[in-house]
Amino acid sequence: MIKLAGVEKWYPVGNMKSFVLRRINLEIREGEFVTIMGPSGAGKSTLMNIIGMLDGGWTGEYYFLDQPVHKLNNKQRIELNKRYIGFVFQSYHLLDNLTVYENLELPLSYRNLKSSERAAIVCDMLDRFAIVGKKDLYPNQLSGGQQQLVAVARALVASPKLILADEPTGNLHTSQGKEIMELFKRLNEEGTTIIQVTHSEANAAYGNRTVNLLDGWIVDAAGLAKPAEAPQG
């Protein structure tokens, strides 16, 4: 499903290059649940943004569902993103000028669905996450935990092939966080590919493979750089 070959990200610092990611070689098969771990500044979120096609300033090769992302223009990348990928960010990324209902409906507007079909899907998500009573509220009227629940519901509403979750339970109570991780596990068992960034060993245990980053490199458990991550399962 995903193949990265020699992917690098850097910023110019005077006459030098400051690397955020170095020679990333990574394959992720459809149906995997992969965890990306590493200390702050290791490049985890940058890697997620590249996989999610939110960052175009990198070098190397990236194939997504056999599409050569590195050869696509920005518009084509956005279309792939909207069609196949759902995002869960620690900082929510909800649209402040839209209600909860409208935030959930937005990803469906990119699909060829009738308004009645969109309404049915949104109502199902509102019920699934027990936020029916919040549907007409705006994000700034919700607590942090409630905003995160809405963000997770929005990521799932269009049934994406790939879910990218960056510290998905960081702002949730322990019970809410466990509920979200159990939901991810069920979705994965149903065939959805999931990639999560987390510092939590408990959350990492829900996945079937862990990719460790250190100073922009993929490393093994001992902190030594590895040429590639071999897919499993």
ROSE-809444 format. One record per atom (N, C-alpha, C): x, y, z; atom name; chain; residue number from 1. Coordinates in steps of 0.05 Angstrom, whole numbers. Layout:
ROSE-809444
NODE     c1     c2     c3 atom chain   n
NODE      X      Y      Z   CA     A NUM
...
//
This chain:
ROSE-809444
NODE     c1     c2     c3 atom chain   n
NODE     16    -24      0    N     A   1
NODE      0      0      0   CA     A   1
NODE     17     25      0    C     A   1
NODE     38     25     17    N     A   2
NODE     56     48     20   CA     A   2
NODE     85     38     16    C     A   2
NODE    100     53      0    N     A   3
NODE    129     47     -2   CA     A   3
NODE    144     73     -4    C     A   3
NODE    162     77     15    N     A   4
NODE    180    100     15   CA     A   4
NODE    208     91     10    C     A   4
NODE    221    104     -8    N     A   5
NODE    249     97    -16   CA     A   5
NODE    267    121    -16    C     A   5
NODE    286    122      3    N     A   6
NODE    305    144      4   CA     A   6
NODE    293    171      9    C     A   6
NODE    271    171     25    N     A   7
NODE    258    197     30   CA     A   7
NODE    274    213     50    C     A   7
NODE    278    238     44    N     A   8
NODE    292    256     62   CA     A   8
NODE    278    283     63    C     A   8
NODE    280    296     86    N     A   9
NODE    269    323     90   CA     A   9
NODE    290    339    104    C     A   9
NODE    295    364     94    N     A  10
NODE    315    380    106   CA     A  10
NODE    308    410    102    C     A  10
NODE    321    426    119    N     A  11
NODE    318    455    118   CA     A  11
NODE    346    468    114    C     A  11
NODE    348    489     98    N     A  12
NODE    374    502     96   CA     A  12
NODE    381    518    121    C     A  12
NODE    405    515    130    N     A  13
NODE    415    531    153   CA     A  13
NODE    442    543    144    C     A  13
NODE    441    567    134    N     A  14
NODE    465    579    122   CA     A  14
NODE    472    563     97    C     A  14
NODE    497    554     96    N     A  15
NODE    506    537     74   CA     A  15
NODE    503    507     79    C     A  15
NODE    490    501    101    N     A  16
NODE    487    473    110   CA     A  16
NODE    458    464    107    C     A  16
NODE    454    438    110    N     A  17
NODE    428    426    110   CA     A  17
NODE    422    414    138    C     A  17
NODE    399    422    149    N     A  18
NODE    391    410    174   CA     A  18
NODE    370    389    168    C     A  18
NODE    377    364    172    N     A  19
NODE    359    342    164   CA     A  19
NODE    339    335    186    C     A  19
NODE    314    332    177    N     A  20
NODE    292    323    195   CA     A  20
NODE    288    293    191    C     A  20
NODE    290    284    166    N     A  21
NODE    288    255    160   CA     A  21
NODE    312    248    142    C     A  21
NODE    323    224    147    N     A  22
NODE    346    214    132   CA     A  22
NODE    341    187    120    C     A  22
NODE    342    184     94    N     A  23
NODE    342    159     79   CA     A  23
NODE    321    139     90    C     A  23
NODE    296    149     90    N     A  24
NODE    274    133    100   CA     A  24
NODE    266    112     79    C     A  24
NODE    269     87     86    N     A  25
NODE    259     65     69   CA     A  25
NODE    239     49     86    C     A  25
NODE    214     49     77    N     A  26
NODE    193     38     93   CA     A  26
NODE    171     27     75    C     A  26
NODE    162      3     81    N     A  27
NODE    139     -9     67   CA     A  27
NODE    117    -16     87    C     A  27
NODE     93     -9     81    N     A  28
NODE     70    -16     97   CA     A  28
NODE     49    -29     80    C     A  28
NODE     41    -53     87    N     A  29
NODE     21    -68     72   CA     A  29
NODE     -7    -60     80    C     A  29
NODE    -25    -63     61    N     A  30
NODE    -53    -57     67   CA     A  30
NODE    -62    -76     89    C     A  30
NODE    -76    -64    109    N     A  31
NODE    -86    -80    132   CA     A  31
NODE    -68    -81    156    C     A  31
NODE    -44    -68    154    N     A  32
NODE    -26    -67    177   CA     A  32
NODE    -35    -46    197    C     A  32
NODE    -26    -49    222    N     A  33
NODE    -30    -28    243   CA     A  33
NODE     -2    -22    253    C     A  33
NODE     10      0    244    N     A  34
NODE     38      6    249   CA     A  34
NODE     40     30    268    C     A  34
NODE     58     27    287    N     A  35
NODE     63     48    307   CA     A  35
NODE     90     61    301    C     A  35
NODE     91     88    300    N     A  36
NODE    117    102    297   CA     A  36
NODE    123    114    324    C     A  36
NODE    147    107    335    N     A  37
NODE    155    117    361   CA     A  37
NODE    183    130    359    C     A  37
NODE    189    146    380    N     A  38
NODE    215    159    381   CA     A  38
NODE    212    184    399    C     A  38
NODE    235    195    407    N     A  39
NODE    235    219    424   CA     A  39
NODE    225    243    409    C     A  39
NODE    219    265    424    N     A  40
NODE    211    290    411   CA     A  40
NODE    234    299    392    C     A  40
NODE    226    308    369    N     A  41
NODE    245    317    349   CA     A  41
NODE    257    296    332    C     A  41
NODE    247    271    335    N     A  42
NODE    258    249    319   CA     A  42
NODE    249    249    290    C     A  42
NODE    227    264    284    N     A  43
NODE    217    265    257   CA     A  43
NODE    191    250    253    C     A  43
NODE    178    242    274    N     A  44
NODE    153    226    273   CA     A  44
NODE    131    241    258    C     A  44
NODE    125    265    267    N     A  45
NODE    102    279    255   CA     A  45
NODE    109    288    227    C     A  45
NODE    134    294    221    N     A  46
NODE    142    300    194   CA     A  46
NODE    137    277    175    C     A  46
NODE    145    253    184    N     A  47
NODE    140    229    169   CA     A  47
NODE    110    224    164    C     A  47
NODE     94    229    184    N     A  48
NODE     65    226    181   CA     A  48
NODE     54    246    161    C     A  48
NODE     64    270    162    N     A  49
NODE     54    291    143   CA     A  49
NODE     62    284    115    C     A  49
NODE     85    272    111    N     A  50
NODE     93    264     84   CA     A  50
NODE     75    241     74    C     A  50
NODE     71    221     91    N     A  51
NODE     54    198     84   CA     A  51
NODE     25    208     78    C     A  51
NODE     16    228     93    N     A  52
NODE    -11    239     89   CA     A  52
NODE    -13    259     67    C     A  52
NODE     10    264     54    N     A  53
NODE     11    283     31   CA     A  53
NODE      4    312     39    C     A  53
NODE     10    318     64    N     A  54
NODE      7    346     74   CA     A  54
NODE     33    362     71    C     A  54
NODE     54    348     65    N     A  55
NODE     81    361     62   CA     A  55
NODE     92    353     35    C     A  55
NODE     98    372     18    N     A  56
NODE    109    366     -8   CA     A  56
NODE    139    372    -11    C     A  56
NODE    151    383     10    N     A  57
NODE    179    392      9   CA     A  57
NODE    198    371     17    C     A  57
NODE    200    349      3    N     A  58
NODE    218    327     10   CA     A  58
NODE    229    315    -15    C     A  58
NODE    250    298    -12    N     A  59
NODE    261    284    -35   CA     A  59
NODE    259    254    -31    C     A  59
NODE    262    239    -53    N     A  60
NODE    260    210    -52   CA     A  60
NODE    235    201    -67    C     A  60
NODE    228    176    -63    N     A  61
NODE    205    164    -77   CA     A  61
NODE    184    155    -57    C     A  61
NODE    159    159    -64    N     A  62
NODE    136    151    -47   CA     A  62
NODE    114    140    -66    C     A  62
NODE    107    115    -61    N     A  63
NODE     85    102    -76   CA     A  63
NODE     62     97    -57    C     A  63
NODE     38    105    -64    N     A  64
NODE     14    101    -48   CA     A  64
NODE     -6     87    -66    C     A  64
NODE    -14     63    -60    N     A  65
NODE    -32     47    -77   CA     A  65
NODE    -23     47   -106    C     A  65
NODE      4     43   -109    N     A  66
NODE     17     42   -135   CA     A  66
NODE     19     69   -149    C     A  66
NODE      9     90   -137    N     A  67
NODE     11    117   -149   CA     A  67
NODE     38    129   -140    C     A  67
NODE     54    140   -160    N     A  68
NODE     79    152   -153   CA     A  68
NODE     75    180   -142    C     A  68
NODE     72    183   -116    N     A  69
NODE     65    208   -104   CA     A  69
NODE     86    229   -110    C     A  69
NODE    112    221   -112    N     A  70
NODE    134    239   -117   CA     A  70
NODE    132    252   -145    C     A  70
NODE    116    240   -162    N     A  71
NODE    113    251   -189   CA     A  71
NODE     87    266   -193    C     A  71
NODE     69    266   -173    N     A  72
NODE     43    279   -175   CA     A  72
NODE     45    309   -168    C     A  72
NODE     28    325   -180    N     A  73
NODE     27    353   -172   CA     A  73
NODE     10    356   -147    C     A  73
NODE      9    380   -136    N     A  74
NODE     -4    385   -111   CA     A  74
NODE    -34    378   -112    C     A  74
NODE    -47    385   -134    N     A  75
NODE    -76    379   -137   CA     A  75
NODE    -81    349   -137    C     A  75
NODE    -64    334   -151    N     A  76
NODE    -67    305   -152   CA     A  76
NODE    -63    292   -124    C     A  76
NODE    -44    303   -109    N     A  77
NODE    -38    292    -82   CA     A  77
NODE    -62    298    -64    C     A  77
NODE    -74    321    -66    N     A  78
NODE    -97    328    -50   CA     A  78
NODE   -120    310    -56    C     A  78
NODE   -124    303    -81    N     A  79
NODE   -146    285    -89   CA     A  79
NODE   -142    257    -76    C     A  79
NODE   -117    247    -77    N     A  80
NODE   -111    221    -64   CA     A  80
NODE   -116    223    -34    C     A  80
NODE   -107    244    -22    N     A  81
NODE   -111    249      6   CA     A  81
NODE   -140    248     14    C     A  81
NODE   -157    263      0    N     A  82
NODE   -185    265      7   CA     A  82
NODE   -200    239      2    C     A  82
NODE   -191    224    -18    N     A  83
NODE   -206    200    -25   CA     A  83
NODE   -200    176     -7    C     A  83
NODE   -175    175      3    N     A  84
NODE   -167    150     16   CA     A  84
NODE   -158    153     46    C     A  84
NODE   -152    177     55    N     A  85
NODE   -139    180     81   CA     A  85
NODE   -156    196    101    C     A  85
NODE   -157    186    125    N     A  86
NODE   -169    200    148   CA     A  86
NODE   -148    207    168    C     A  86
NODE   -150    231    179    N     A  87
NODE   -130    241    198   CA     A  87
NODE   -141    246    226    C     A  87
NODE   -125    239    246    N     A  88
NODE   -132    246    274   CA     A  88
NODE   -107    260    285    C     A  88
NODE   -109    285    292    N     A  89
NODE    -87    301    302   CA     A  89
NODE    -91    306    332    C     A  89
NODE    -69    309    347    N     A  90
NODE    -72    316    375   CA     A  90
NODE    -84    343    378    C     A  90
NODE    -79    361    359    N     A  91
NODE    -89    388    360   CA     A  91
NODE   -116    392    346    C     A  91
NODE   -129    370    341    N     A  92
NODE   -157    368    331   CA     A  92
NODE   -160    377    302    C     A  92
NODE   -152    401    295    N     A  93
NODE   -155    412    267   CA     A  93
NODE   -184    413    258    C     A  93
NODE   -202    417    277    N     A  94
NODE   -230    422    270   CA     A  94
NODE   -233    450    259    C     A  94
NODE   -253    454    242    N     A  95
NODE   -258    481    231   CA     A  95
NODE   -276    496    250    C     A  95
NODE   -265    518    261    N     A  96
NODE   -279    533    282   CA     A  96
NODE   -306    545    273    C     A  96
NODE   -308    551    247    N     A  97
NODE   -332    564    237   CA     A  97
NODE   -354    544    228    C     A  97
NODE   -349    519    233    N     A  98
NODE   -369    498    226   CA     A  98
NODE   -378    484    252    C     A  98
NODE   -403    476    253    N     A  99
NODE   -413    461    275   CA     A  99
NODE   -402    433    275    C     A  99
NODE   -406    418    297    N     A 100
NODE   -397    390    298   CA     A 100
NODE   -409    375    274    C     A 100
NODE   -435    378    269    N     A 101
NODE   -448    364    247   CA     A 101
NODE   -434    371    221    C     A 101
NODE   -429    397    216    N     A 102
NODE   -416    406    191   CA     A 102
NODE   -388    396    188    C     A 102
NODE   -373    395    211    N     A 103
NODE   -346    384    210   CA     A 103
NODE   -346    355    202    C     A 103
NODE   -366    340    211    N     A 104
NODE   -367    312    204   CA     A 104
NODE   -376    308    175    C     A 104
NODE   -393    326    166    N     A 105
NODE   -403    323    138   CA     A 105
NODE   -383    330    117    C     A 105
NODE   -364    347    124    N     A 106
NODE   -345    358    105   CA     A 106
NODE   -330    337     89    C     A 106
NODE   -318    316    102    N     A 107
NODE   -304    296     86   CA     A 107
NODE   -322    281     66    C     A 107
NODE   -348    280     72    N     A 108
NODE   -366    266     55   CA     A 108
NODE   -373    283     30    C     A 108
NODE   -368    309     32    N     A 109
NODE   -375    326      9   CA     A 109
NODE   -356    321    -15    C     A 109
NODE   -334    307    -10    N     A 110
NODE   -315    300    -31   CA     A 110
NODE   -323    273    -45    C     A 110
NODE   -344    260    -35    N     A 111
NODE   -353    235    -46   CA     A 111
NODE   -378    239    -62    C     A 111
NODE   -384    221    -80    N     A 112
NODE   -408    223    -96   CA     A 112
NODE   -432    211    -81    C     A 112
NODE   -441    226    -61    N     A 113
NODE   -463    217    -44   CA     A 113
NODE   -486    237    -44    C     A 113
NODE   -510    226    -43    N     A 114
NODE   -534    243    -40   CA     A 114
NODE   -534    255    -13    C     A 114
NODE   -548    278    -10    N     A 115
NODE   -549    292     16   CA     A 115
NODE   -562    274     37    C     A 115
NODE   -581    258     29    N     A 116
NODE   -594    240     49   CA     A 116
NODE   -575    218     58    C     A 116
NODE   -557    209     40    N     A 117
NODE   -537    189     48   CA     A 117
NODE   -517    201     67    C     A 117
NODE   -508    226     61    N     A 118
NODE   -489    240     79   CA     A 118
NODE   -501    244    106    C     A 118
NODE   -527    252    107    N     A 119
NODE   -540    256    133   CA     A 119
NODE   -541    231    149    C     A 119
NODE   -547    209    136    N     A 120
NODE   -550    183    150   CA     A 120
NODE   -523    175    162    C     A 120
NODE   -501    179    147    N     A 121
NODE   -474    171    156   CA     A 121
NODE   -466    189    180    C     A 121
NODE   -471    215    177    N     A 122
NODE   -464    233    199   CA     A 122
NODE   -479    227    224    C     A 122
NODE   -505    222    221    N     A 123
NODE   -522    215    245   CA     A 123
NODE   -512    189    258    C     A 123
NODE   -503    170    242    N     A 124
NODE   -493    145    253   CA     A 124
NODE   -467    150    269    C     A 124
NODE   -450    168    259    N     A 125
NODE   -425    175    273   CA     A 125
NODE   -431    190    299    C     A 125
NODE   -450    209    298    N     A 126
NODE   -458    224    322   CA     A 126
NODE   -468    205    344    C     A 126
NODE   -483    185    335    N     A 127
NODE   -493    165    354   CA     A 127
NODE   -471    147    364    C     A 127
NODE   -454    138    347    N     A 128
NODE   -432    120    353   CA     A 128
NODE   -414    132    374    C     A 128
NODE   -409    158    373    N     A 129
NODE   -391    172    391   CA     A 129
NODE   -406    186    414    C     A 129
NODE   -432    182    415    N     A 130
NODE   -449    194    437   CA     A 130
NODE   -446    224    438    C     A 130
NODE   -446    237    414    N     A 131
NODE   -444    266    413   CA     A 131
NODE   -467    278    398    C     A 131
NODE   -490    264    398    N     A 132
NODE   -514    275    384   CA     A 132
NODE   -521    302    396    C     A 132
NODE   -519    305    422    N     A 133
NODE   -527    330    435   CA     A 133
NODE   -508    353    429    C     A 133
NODE   -485    347    417    N     A 134
NODE   -465    368    411   CA     A 134
NODE   -466    376    381    C     A 134
NODE   -484    365    365    N     A 135
NODE   -482    368    336   CA     A 135
NODE   -484    397    327    C     A 135
NODE   -498    414    342    N     A 136
NODE   -502    442    333   CA     A 136
NODE   -483    461    347    C     A 136
NODE   -464    450    363    N     A 137
NODE   -444    467    376   CA     A 137
NODE   -420    471    358    C     A 137
NODE   -405    492    364    N     A 138
NODE   -380    497    350   CA     A 138
NODE   -356    487    367    C     A 138
NODE   -333    481    354    N     A 139
NODE   -311    470    369   CA     A 139
NODE   -303    485    394    C     A 139
NODE   -304    512    393    N     A 140
NODE   -296    527    417   CA     A 140
NODE   -316    525    440    C     A 140
NODE   -339    511    435    N     A 141
NODE   -358    507    456   CA     A 141
NODE   -355    479    469    C     A 141
NODE   -335    464    460    N     A 142
NODE   -330    437    469   CA     A 142
NODE   -305    436    486    C     A 142
NODE   -304    416    504    N     A 143
NODE   -279    411    519   CA     A 143
NODE   -259    398    501    C     A 143
NODE   -234    397    510    N     A 144
NODE   -213    385    494   CA     A 144
NODE   -219    356    487    C     A 144
NODE   -229    340    507    N     A 145
NODE   -236    312    502   CA     A 145
NODE   -258    310    482    C     A 145
NODE   -278    327    483    N     A 146
NODE   -300    326    464   CA     A 146
NODE   -291    333    436    C     A 146
NODE   -273    353    434    N     A 147
NODE   -262    360    408   CA     A 147
NODE   -247    337    395    C     A 147
NODE   -232    322    412    N     A 148
NODE   -217    299    402   CA     A 148
NODE   -236    277    392    C     A 148
NODE   -257    273    406    N     A 149
NODE   -277    253    398   CA     A 149
NODE   -289    260    371    C     A 149
NODE   -295    286    367    N     A 150
NODE   -306    295    342   CA     A 150
NODE   -285    292    320    C     A 150
NODE   -259    297    326    N     A 151
NODE   -238    294    307   CA     A 151
NODE   -235    265    298    C     A 151
NODE   -237    247    317    N     A 152
NODE   -236    218    310   CA     A 152
NODE   -260    210    293    C     A 152
NODE   -283    220    300    N     A 153
NODE   -308    213    285   CA     A 153
NODE   -305    224    256    C     A 153
NODE   -294    248    253    N     A 154
NODE   -290    260    227   CA     A 154
NODE   -271    244    210    C     A 154
NODE   -250    233    223    N     A 155
NODE   -230    217    208   CA     A 155
NODE   -242    191    197    C     A 155
NODE   -262    181    212    N     A 156
NODE   -274    155    205   CA     A 156
NODE   -299    157    187    C     A 156
NODE   -310    181    185    N     A 157
NODE   -337    184    173   CA     A 157
NODE   -338    175    144    C     A 157
NODE   -316    178    129    N     A 158
NODE   -316    171    101   CA     A 158
NODE   -304    144     96    C     A 158
NODE   -301    127    117    N     A 159
NODE   -291    100    114   CA     A 159
NODE   -265    100     98    C     A 159
NODE   -244    114    107    N     A 160
NODE   -219    115     92   CA     A 160
NODE   -204     88     92    C     A 160
NODE   -187     84     72    N     A 161
NODE   -170     61     70   CA     A 161
NODE   -147     62     90    C     A 161
NODE   -139     87     96    N     A 162
NODE   -116     92    114   CA     A 162
NODE   -123    113    135    C     A 162
NODE   -118    107    160    N     A 163
NODE   -121    126    182   CA     A 163
NODE    -94    133    192    C     A 163
NODE    -88    159    193    N     A 164
NODE    -63    169    205   CA     A 164
NODE    -70    183    231    C     A 164
NODE    -59    173    253    N     A 165
NODE    -66    183    279   CA     A 165
NODE    -41    193    294    C     A 165
NODE    -39    219    299    N     A 166
NODE    -16    231    312   CA     A 166
NODE    -23    236    341    C     A 166
NODE    -14    220    359    N     A 167
NODE    -21    221    388   CA     A 167
NODE    -51    223    391    C     A 167
NODE    -66    203    382    N     A 168
NODE    -95    205    380   CA     A 168
NODE   -109    206    407    C     A 168
NODE    -96    198    429    N     A 169
NODE   -110    198    455   CA     A 169
NODE    -97    217    474    C     A 169
NODE    -80    235    463    N     A 170
NODE    -65    253    480   CA     A 170
NODE    -81    271    498    C     A 170
NODE   -106    278    489    N     A 171
NODE   -122    297    505   CA     A 171
NODE   -147    283    516    C     A 171
NODE   -147    257    518    N     A 172
NODE   -170    242    528   CA     A 172
NODE   -165    230    555    C     A 172
NODE   -186    226    570    N     A 173
NODE   -184    211    595   CA     A 173
NODE   -176    183    589    C     A 173
NODE   -166    169    608    N     A 174
NODE   -156    141    604   CA     A 174
NODE   -178    123    592    C     A 174
NODE   -202    125    602    N     A 175
NODE   -224    108    592   CA     A 175
NODE   -231    115    563    C     A 175
NODE   -232    142    557    N     A 176
NODE   -238    151    530   CA     A 176
NODE   -215    142    511    C     A 176
NODE   -191    144    520    N     A 177
NODE   -168    136    503   CA     A 177
NODE   -169    106    497    C     A 177
NODE   -175     90    517    N     A 178
NODE   -177     62    513   CA     A 178
NODE   -200     55    493    C     A 178
NODE   -222     70    495    N     A 179
NODE   -244     65    477   CA     A 179
NODE   -237     71    448    C     A 179
NODE   -221     93    444    N     A 180
NODE   -212    100    417   CA     A 180
NODE   -193     79    406    C     A 180
NODE   -175     70    423    N     A 181
NODE   -156     50    414   CA     A 181
NODE   -170     23    407    C     A 181
NODE   -190     16    423    N     A 182
NODE   -205     -8    417   CA     A 182
NODE   -220     -5    391    C     A 182
NODE   -230     19    385    N     A 183
NODE   -243     25    360   CA     A 183
NODE   -224     22    337    C     A 183
NODE   -200     33    340    N     A 184
NODE   -179     30    319   CA     A 184
NODE   -173      1    314    C     A 184
NODE   -171    -15    335    N     A 185
NODE   -165    -43    333   CA     A 185
NODE   -187    -57    317    C     A 185
NODE   -212    -51    323    N     A 186
NODE   -234    -64    308   CA     A 186
NODE   -234    -55    278    C     A 186
NODE   -229    -30    273    N     A 187
NODE   -227    -21    246   CA     A 187
NODE   -205    -35    231    C     A 187
NODE   -182    -38    244    N     A 188
NODE   -160    -52    232   CA     A 188
NODE   -167    -81    226    C     A 188
NODE   -180    -94    244    N     A 189
NODE   -189   -122    240   CA     A 189
NODE   -208   -124    217    C     A 189
NODE   -223   -102    211    N     A 190
NODE   -241   -101    188   CA     A 190
NODE   -227    -94    162    C     A 190
NODE   -201    -88    164    N     A 191
NODE   -186    -83    139   CA     A 191
NODE   -174    -55    136    C     A 191
NODE   -180    -36    154    N     A 192
NODE   -169     -9    151   CA     A 192
NODE   -140     -9    160    C     A 192
NODE   -123      3    144    N     A 193
NODE    -95      6    151   CA     A 193
NODE    -92     30    170    C     A 193
NODE    -77     27    191    N     A 194
NODE    -74     48    211   CA     A 194
NODE    -44     53    216    C     A 194
NODE    -36     78    217    N     A 195
NODE    -10     86    225   CA     A 195
NODE    -13    106    247    C     A 195
NODE     -2    100    270    N     A 196
NODE     -4    119    293   CA     A 196
NODE     24    128    303    C     A 196
NODE     25    153    311    N     A 197
NODE     48    163    326   CA     A 197
NODE     40    164    355    C     A 197
NODE     57    153    372    N     A 198
NODE     50    154    401   CA     A 198
NODE     75    151    418    C     A 198
NODE     74    162    442    N     A 199
NODE     94    157    462   CA     A 199
NODE     85    135    482    C     A 199
NODE     61    126    478    N     A 200
NODE     49    107    497   CA     A 200
NODE     54     78    489    C     A 200
NODE     68     64    507    N     A 201
NODE     73     35    502   CA     A 201
NODE     47     20    501    C     A 201
NODE     27     29    517    N     A 202
NODE      1     15    517   CA     A 202
NODE    -13     18    491    C     A 202
NODE    -12     42    479    N     A 203
NODE    -24     47    452   CA     A 203
NODE     -9     31    431    C     A 203
NODE     18     31    433    N     A 204
NODE     34     17    414   CA     A 204
NODE     27    -13    413    C     A 204
NODE     19    -24    436    N     A 205
NODE     13    -52    438   CA     A 205
NODE    -11    -60    421    C     A 205
NODE    -27    -41    413    N     A 206
NODE    -50    -47    396   CA     A 206
NODE    -42    -53    367    C     A 206
NODE    -18    -43    359    N     A 207
NODE     -8    -48    332   CA     A 207
NODE      5    -74    329    C     A 207
NODE     13    -81    304    N     A 208
NODE     27   -106    299   CA     A 208
NODE     56   -102    291    C     A 208
NODE     65    -76    290    N     A 209
NODE     93    -70    283   CA     A 209
NODE     99    -42    292    C     A 209
NODE    124    -39    302    N     A 210
NODE    133    -13    311   CA     A 210
NODE    157     -4    295    C     A 210
NODE    156     21    285    N     A 211
NODE    179     33    271   CA     A 211
NODE    190     54    290    C     A 211
NODE    216     52    296    N     A 212
NODE    229     70    315   CA     A 212
NODE    245     91    299    C     A 212
NODE    241    116    307    N     A 213
NODE    257    138    295   CA     A 213
NODE    275    151    315    C     A 213
NODE    299    159    307    N     A 214
NODE    317    173    324   CA     A 214
NODE    333    192    306    C     A 214
NODE    331    218    312    N     A 215
NODE    345    239    297   CA     A 215
NODE    341    236    267    C     A 215
NODE    316    229    259    N     A 216
NODE    309    228    231   CA     A 216
NODE    314    201    217    C     A 216
NODE    327    183    231    N     A 217
NODE    333    157    220   CA     A 217
NODE    314    136    231    C     A 217
NODE    308    115    215    N     A 218
NODE    295     91    225   CA     A 218
NODE    317     75    238    C     A 218
NODE    312     67    264    N     A 219
NODE    332     52    279   CA     A 219
NODE    320     27    290    C     A 219
NODE    337      9    299    N     A 220
NODE    327    -15    312   CA     A 220
NODE    324    -10    342    C     A 220
NODE    318    -30    357    N     A 221
NODE    313    -27    386   CA     A 221
NODE    338    -17    401    C     A 221
NODE    361    -22    390    N     A 222
NODE    386    -13    403   CA     A 222
NODE    394     15    394    C     A 222
NODE    378     27    377    N     A 223
NODE    384     54    368   CA     A 223
NODE    403     55    344    C     A 223
NODE    407     33    330    N     A 224
NODE    425     32    307   CA     A 224
NODE    408     35    282    C     A 224
NODE    419     50    263    N     A 225
NODE    404     55    238   CA     A 225
NODE    400     29    222    C     A 225
NODE    377     27    210    N     A 226
NODE    371      4    194   CA     A 226
NODE    366     12    165    C     A 226
NODE    373     -5    146    N     A 227
NODE    369      3    118   CA     A 227
NODE    340      4    110    C     A 227
NODE    323    -12    123    N     A 228
NODE    295    -13    115   CA     A 228
NODE    279    -27    137    C     A 228
NODE    252    -23    135    N     A 229
NODE    234    -37    153   CA     A 229
NODE    220    -59    136    C     A 229
NODE    223    -84    143    N     A 230
NODE    211   -105    128   CA     A 230
NODE    182   -108    137    C     A 230
NODE    162   -107    119    N     A 231
NODE    135   -110    127   CA     A 231
NODE    129   -138    138    C     A 231
NODE    110   -139    157    N     A 232
NODE    102   -164    169   CA     A 232
NODE     72   -168    166    C     A 232
NODE     63   -192    170    N     A 233
NODE     34   -198    172   CA     A 233
NODE     19   -194    147    C     A 233
//
